[in-house]
Amino acid sequence: MKKTFELTHPKLNLARRVDAVKHEIKKYIKRERNKTLPEDVDFWDFDCKFGDTALDAKDIHLSEINKNIDAVVTQEKTSFYLEIVAKSGYRQAKPTTSTDDEIDSE
């Protein structure tokens, strides 16, 4: 999804429009996560960019999307650009800590 969202609407107030945009984003992410995983892939990961325009977009984490939308609303801007691209993800093994090794040796 590469899209510029407009927060102004002739019939909807700002809060209702923001909720509609957040719902659209959530629906897109859910749809992408429900797609069949390729072989040797653990989960769907997402590369996200957020900014006023496509040229100004900065990399963000998926969990920061709503915070950035709320920041745009408090700054009273009328639009923002969001890019979400699905990619394959691989789980990393958690490293063992030295305290776990000391407990096991006793």
C-alpha positions, 0 to 999 in steps of 0.5 A: 500500500502506497497512499496519500490519505486526505483527512478532510471530507465534506460530510465527515468530521475529522475524528470520524475520518481519522477512524476510517483511515486507521480502520482501512490500514488495519484491514490492509495489514490483516489481509496481507497477514492472511495470505499464504506464507512461502516456504521457509518463511515464519511470518509476514513482516512489514516495511513502513514509511510515513511522512507528509509526502512520498519524498519526505517519508521516513522509515517507521515500525508498524506499531508506530503508525497510529502514533504518527497519525495522531501526531498529524492530527494534533499538528492540524495537517490535512493529509499524510503519506503512508507506505506499507510493504509486506516482506517475509520474516524469519524468527531469531533465536533468543540469545541465552544470558549469563545468569541462565548459565550460572543457574543451570550449572548449580 
